[in-house]
Amino acid sequence: MTQITKLCRCCRKEKYMIEFRDQKQTKDGKKGFCIGCENEWHRRHYLKNREKRIEQQTIWNKNHKDKVDQYKRIYEYRKIRAARKPKNPS
């Protein structure tokens, strides 16, 4: 028998299973926190560690210039290609 709802460990509300992200390691295959609570946690965590995260990203960008340049080329190519693509008349 499949479970339809689950209790979020953060907000303590019973929610539908579709409101939880997948996690293969658990019995029911879903994470313990609902998507809303998980998003809020990540938002708070980023704001709390913003300076450290920006510093880490800057160091990574300096050490991996070739990958950054490749990403930029792909991004620009896709942006130009999307601008040239004719829009479908509605």
VOPAMI-76601 format. One record per residue: x, y, z of N, C-alpha, C in turn; residue in three letters. Coordinates in steps of 0.001 Angstrom, whole numbers, padded with zeros to 6 digits, always signed. Example, Ala and Ser with C-alpha at 12.3 -4.5 7.8 and 13.67 -1.06 7.14 Angstrom:
<vovexs>
+013190-005690+007800+012300-004500+007800+013200-003300+007800ALA+012850-002250+007080+013670-001060+007140+012900+000030+007870SER
</vovexs>
This chain:
<vovexs>
+000850-001182+000000+000000+000000+000000+000893+001243+000000MET+000614+002181-000881+001440+003379-000977+000938+004455-000031THR+001874+005212+000459+001579+006284+001393+001203+007543+000602GLN+000158+008231+000992-000311+009414+000269+000215+010689+000905ILE+000333+010720+002234+000799+011918+002930+001988+011592+003818THR+002668+012638+004243+003839+012492+005093+003932+013729+005984LYS+004489+013569+007182+004653+014662+008124+006014+015312+007910LEU+006024+016628+007682+007283+017365+007514+007948+017503+008882CYS+009241+017185+008961+009964+017253+010223+010229+018681+010673ARG+010104+019635+009774+010391+021028+010113+009132+021771+010558CYS+008141+021852+009675+006925+022622+009982+005868+021786+010690CYS+006066+020489+010788+005161+019564+011484+003759+019520+010875ARG+003679+019798+009547+002392+019724+008868+002359+018472+008010LYS+001179+017874+007919+001018+016710+007066+000770+017197+005644GLU+001614+016711+004710+001531+017170+003327+001550+015978+002387LYS+001104+016223+001150+001121+015166+000146+002559+014808-000211TYR+002763+013567-000610+004109+013063-000928+004765+013858-002060MET+003972+014398-002945+004508+015156-004076+005190+016449-003604ILE+004916+016867-002367+005500+018082-001813+006859+017831-001153GLU+007409+016623-001347+008715+016265-000810+009632+015857-001961PHE+010909+016206-001857+011874+015823-002891+012272+014355-002706ARG+012722+013752-003793+013138+012346-003760+014459+012170-003024ASP+014585+011046-002333+015831+010639-001689+015817+009115-001596GLN+016647+008480-002395+016625+007023-002521+016986+006291-001233LYS+017734+006928-000336+018213+006244+000869+017138+006024+001923GLN+015997+006688+001825+014958+006532+002837+013965+005447+002437THR+013229+004931+003419+012265+003853+003162+011192+004271+002173LYS+010664+005487+002367+009580+005937+001488+010089+006630+000227ASP+011397+006837+000116+011976+007434-001082+011866+008948-001141GLY+011518+009583-000019+011363+011038+000024+012164+011616+001181LYS+012542+012904+001068+013262+013588+002139+012322+013869+003312LYS+012870+014198+004459+012077+014440+005652+011466+015826+005720GLY+012035+016784+004968+011530+018144+004956+010766+018393+003657PHE+009680+019131+003735+008927+019467+002521+009744+020446+001678CYS+009362+020611+000434+010103+021469-000487+010170+022904+000021ILE+009080+023414+000558+009053+024787+001076+010025+024996+002224GLY+010042+024078+003169+010954+024185+004320+012409+024028+003880CYS+012644+023122+002948+014006+022914+002456+014507+024159+001724GLU+013655+024768+000905+014033+025999+000209+014352+027115+001189ASN+013538+027239+002228+013761+028267+003252+015076+028023+003984GLU+015390+026767+004291+016649+026449+004964+017841+026847+004086TRP+017776+026510+002796+018872+026852+001881+019024+028365+001761HIS+017913+029097+001720+017953+030554+001636+018650+031143+002858ARG+018240+030700+004052+018853+031200+005284+020327+030827+005369ARG+020645+029589+004971+022032+029116+005015+022919+029949+004086HIS+022430+030247+002881+023200+031048+001937+023432+032447+002493TYR+022377+033075+003026+022531+034431+003557+023508+034466+004732LEU+023477+033432+005544+024372+033347+006693+025823+033182+006250LYS+026062+032456+005154+027413+032138+004695+027745+032798+003355ASN+027080+033901+003041+027206+034536+001737+028646+034925+001400ARG+029310+035621+002301+030680+036092+002033+031633+034923+001781GLU+031524+033885+002598+032382+032711+002441+032119+032032+001097LYS+030854+031928+000719+030482+031284-000543+031010+032064-001742ARG+030900+033393-001694+031403+034233-002783+032917+034101-002890ILE+033596+034065-001754+035059+033901-001749+035458+032552-002354GLU+034753+031483-001972+035047+030157-002523+034828+030123-004028GLN+033745+030751-004490+033443+030762-005920+034491+031557-006697GLN+034961+032661-006132+035992+033470-006777+037284+032675-006920THR+037657+031952-005879+038868+031124-005926+038714+030027-006972ILE+037553+029375-007012+037330+028311-007999+037420+028875-009413TRP+036807+030038-009638+036847+030658-010966+038278+030966-011400ASN+039110+031426-010469+040515+031725-010798+041279+030457-011137LYS+040996+029367-010434+041712+028109-010644+041209+027311-011836ASN+040039+027646-012357+039434+026899-013458+039004+027840-014583HIS+039912+028718-015005+039590+029708-016027+039134+029059-017329LYS+039738+027933-017684+039354+027269-018931+037897+026808-018902ASP+037457+026262-017782+036062+025815-017661+035105+027003-017663LYS+035493+028084-016995+034665+029286-016938+034530+029874-018340VAL+035642+029951-019083+035610+030484-020445+034746+029611-021355ASP+034863+028309-021200+034054+027389-022005+032567+027588-021702GLN+032231+027721-020446+030837+027953-020064+030330+029259-020671TYR+031149+030303-020602+030741+031598-021148+030506+031515-022646LYS+031369+030802-023368+031203+030642-024817+029893+029921-025133ARG+029612+028847-024403+028376+028089-024618+027168+028967-024305ILE+027238+029715-023227+026134+030596-022829+025863+031635-023908TYR+026922+032292-024386+026763+033313-025431+026210+032702-026718GLU+026706+031533-027100+026236+030856-028310+024744+030555-028210TYR+024311+030031-027086+022894+029698-026898+022031+030950-026880ARG+022547+032013-026274+021809+033268-026213+021613+033850-027625LYS+022663+033830-028430+022582+034341-029807+021638+033473-030630ILE+021767+032153-030491+020920+031229-031245+019447+031407-030887ARG+019161+031623-029612+017777+031818-029173+017219+033131-029716ALA+018058+034151-029830+017604+035440-030344+017289+035349-031838ALA+017998+034509-032572+017790+034349-034010+016594+033478-034340ARG+016217+032622-033408+015127+031673-033660+013809+032422-033847LYS+013089+032159-034942+011810+032850-035141+010776+032377-034110PRO+010018+033333-033636+008977+032997-032655+007756+032470-033387LYS+007105+031504-032778+005892+030925-033368+004743+031917-033281ASN+004085+032182-034407+002946+033097-034342+001762+032443-033619PRO+001173+033181-032712+000044+032629-031949-001258+033207-032416SER
</vovexs>
